[in-house]
């Protein structure tokens, strides 16, 4: 596995791609891709990005949003994952795990995620870059599934992994399941999306079939060529989240099973998943991907904003339920709704 830190240490500094912060936009039980029009949806998500986020989202999201929680101010997309909860081993109550910013992200970032768009892999590695086509307006996709419940099933989802943080520089090995012991620095979660598109459909019934993943190993790896069925190379999109599990370490009895679980009542990490709804303004993402070498700085052509400005972007509370504090049950687990 070639992690971000390892890649910086082992290769020449010729970077290709974007890496930037997105603060938290909202935490609500909504999913406009899988459950459009359904309020509330089955389980709670953490959402970052543009303020067009709503119960139902169609059309050009980049034209509808007026602000974003992302450092790249032209990125009005939305990104979301399920929320991590801690289940108290004694009384069975649940508490949402807070999110903290990733190391070296912009000052002022509040929780949220680190977002990557890379043309080939994290670094050029002396290999020829493949032409990259930015996602079209209206594009959306998901990766992973909450129904994945075994290690064997998880092998089909390379790049959906966890790391037990020892400190900011030591993430530990990648695993498909949650860590089995308390982590001194929290749990680091990564979601790598497929990078091959069929070139025709902005979505598919399962929100995944219009995409194809050529990566078979974890981390930022060189991407093999796209197949004829999905011939268009799009940016390699990756989301990273740091869950601050440290406040619960003292409540985890030694030798007891992992007490963390996803908001869909997933007691295994295997069911992690993520959603993406494209919303970059005009041709801004394509212009960035056309640059042969750029990293984090917006490729010299993208507009950036301070995180103080980004943090002012909000959306209203649409569900009206408590998702934080000590809860007797996970939000939505008593509802008669289809699981995402």
N, C-alpha and C positions, 0 to 999 in steps of 0.2 A: 504494500500500500504506500502510495506517495502522498503524504499529507501536505498541507499548506506550509507548515514549518519546515519539514524535510525538503520540500521542493526549493524553498528559498536558500537553504543551506548547501544544496548539492549541485545546483546548476548556475550557469552564467545569468546575470541579471538582464535577460531579454524577455520581458513579460508580454503576454497577449491576452487582453481581456479586461473586465471591469470587476472591481470588488468595492462594495460600498455598504453603508449602514442604512437600515430602515427602522425607525422607532415603532413602538406599538401604536397601532391605530385604534383597535378595539378588541375586546374579548367577549364574544357573544355566541349563542347557539344558532348560527346561521350558516348556510352553504348554498350560494347562488349558482354553483355549477352542478352539483349532484342533486340538490333539493330546491330548484328554483321556485319561488313563490311560496315556499313553506316557512312559516314563522310560528313556532321555532322549528329548526331542523333537529336531527336526532341527538347530536352531541356538540359540546362547546369547542370553538376554534379560537386560536390566536391569529389575528389578522394584521397585516401591515400594508402600507401603500396609499393609494389615492382615495379621496373622500367620495368617489362615486359608489363605493361599496354599499350594497343594499340587498334586500331579500331576493330581488330578481335583477339580473344585469345582462343586457344585450347590446349589440351594436358597438360603436367606437367608444370604449371606456375613456380613452385618452382625451376625447373631446368633451366628455361629460364632467370629468373631475376638475376641480378648481385648485386643488392643492394635494400634496403628498407628504407622508412621513419619511420619505426616503431622501438621502443626501443628494442624489441626482434628481434635481427638481423637474426634469422632463420625463421621469419615470412615474407615471400615474397608474401603473399596474397594481394588481392586488395579489398577495401571496398569503397562504394560510396553512396551518397544520393543526392537528388536535392539541388539546391542552393536557399537560401532565399534572396528575394529582397524587398526593400522599394519602394512603389509607392507614389510619392509626391502628397499630397492631393490637391494642387493648380494647378500645370502645368502638372500633369500626367506622368512625367518622372520617370525613374526607376534607383535605385542604389543598387548594390550588397552589402549585409550586411556582414561585415568582421567576421571572426571566431577567437575566442580567446581560449587559452588552459584552460582545466578544472583544478579545484583546486587540488593541491598536485601532479600534474604530474611532470615528470622529467624537470629540468631546461633546457631551450633552446627549448622546444617544440613550434613549430610555427603553430598556429591554429590547423587544423586537428581534430582528434577524440580521445576519450578514448575507448579502446577495452577491452571487457571482454570475457573470456571463462570460464564458471563455470560448474562443473560436476553435481550439484544438484540444489542449489540456491547459493546465495552469501556466506552463512555461513553454517556450518555443522548442527547446531541446535540439535545435539544429535540424528539425524536420520541416518539410514543406507545409505551409499553412493551407488549409482547405478553404475554398470560397464559402462564406457564410451568408445565408439569407435570413434577415430578421423576420420574426413572426408577423403575420398579417393582422390587420384590424379584426377584432372579434375572436381571435385565437384563444383557446383555453385547453388545459390538460391537467391530468392528475398523475401521481406516481404512488405506488404502494397500495395496500388494501387493508382495512381493519379486519378482514376475514382471514388474513395470514396468521396462522397460530403455531406453526412448527418451524424448526430450523431448516428442514428440507424445503419447505415452501419458500422460506426467506431467501434461499439461494438464487431464486429467480429474480430477486430485487437487489442486484448489486448496487452499492452506493447508498443504501438506506441503513445507516449504522449509528452506533453509540460509542462514546469514549468516556472513560472515567477520568476526570481531571484531577491530577495531582497538584498542579499549579498552572500558571498561565502558559508555560513553555512545555509542559509534559502532559500530553493528553492520554497517554496509554494506548493500548492496542484497540483496533476497531472490532466491535462485536455486533451481531445481529439482534441480540437480546439486551435487556437492561443489565447494568452491572450487578454483581452478586454480593457486593459489600459496599458500605458507605464510601462515597467519593469525597476527598478533602476539598476539592474545588468545584464540585457540581458535576452534572451530566451534560456532555456535549453531544448534540444530535445533528446528523447531516442527512440531507435529502438531495440526491443527484437525479435530475430528470433525463429522459432520453433526448438524444440530439439529432435524430433522423426523422423527417416529416414526409408524409406521402405527397406533399405539394398540392393537395386539392382541398382537403377538409379542415376547417378550423376547429372542428370537434368531431366526436364519434359517440355512439350510444354509451359505451363504457368509459368515455373520456380518455382512452389510452390507445385504442387500436390505430388511430391516425399517426401514432408515433412508434418508433422502433429504437431499441437500445442496443448498441453494438459493444458497450462496455461490459466486461465480464468480471472485472476486479474492482475493489473498492478504491476510494480516493480519486484524485485528479490524475487520470491515466490517459495515455495517447488513445484517441478514438479511431478505431478501424473504419474503413470506408462504409458508407451507407449502402444498403441493399437496393436492388432495382424496385422493390415494392415501396420503399420509402427513400427516394433518391436525394432529397433536399437536405443539406446539412444546415441546421439552425444552431444558434448559440447553445453551448452546454450550460444549462441553468442549474445552479446549486443554492440551496438554502441551508444556513447553519444557525442553530439556536443553542444558547447556554442556559440550562435550567439550574437555578440555585437551590439544589437539594440540601445544602449544608445545614440549614436551620432545622432539618428533620433528622440529622444523623444520630443525635443523642436519643431519639425515640425509636431507633431501629435496633432491637435486641440482637446481640451477637449470635450468629448462626441461624437467625430467623430468615424466612424467604423475603425476597425483594418486596418492599411495601409500596412501590410506586406503580402507577397505572395510568393508562390513557383515559381521556374523558368519555370514550365509548365503552368503558368498563374493560379495557384491554389490560390484562395482567401480565402480558408478555410484550416485549418491545417489537416483536416481529410485525405487529399490525400497524406500525407507524406509516403515515402517508402524508401527502402534501398536494396542494392545489395551486394552480397558476392561471391568472386571467390577464392577458396582455393589454397594456394600456400606455405604451410609450407615445409621447407626443410626436406627431408628424413622422418624419424619417430619422429621428434622433438616434434610435438604436442601430439602424443600418449604417448611419454615418460613423458611429463608434466602431462597429464591427469591420468597417472598411479600412481602419487603421491597422497597419501591420504590427505595431508594438505600442501597447498602452496598458497601464495597470493602475487602478484605483483613482487616478487623477482625472477621470472623465475623458481620457484620450486627447485632451487639449481642446476638445470641441464641444463637450457637453456642459450644460449649465449646472452649477452646484449651488446648494444653499446650506446655511449653517443649521445645525440640529436644533438650535433655539427656534428658528423659523419653522423647521419641519415639525417640531413638537406642538405647534399651534394648530396643526391640521387634525380635525376630529370628525366623527360621524355621530349621529344621535343613538341613544339606547333604543333598540327596536324590539327586544324580547321582553325586557322588564323582569328579570329574575336574578337572584343572587348566585354568583359563580365563585365568590371568594369567601374567606373565613371558614370556620369548621361547619361542615354540612353533614346532615344525617344520610344523604344519598347523593349520588352524582346527578347533576342537572339532566333531566330528560330520560333517565333510566326507567322511570315509571310510565313514560309516554308510549302510546300505541302507534309507533312510526317506523317506517322501514329504516334499517341501518344503512349508513353510507357505505 
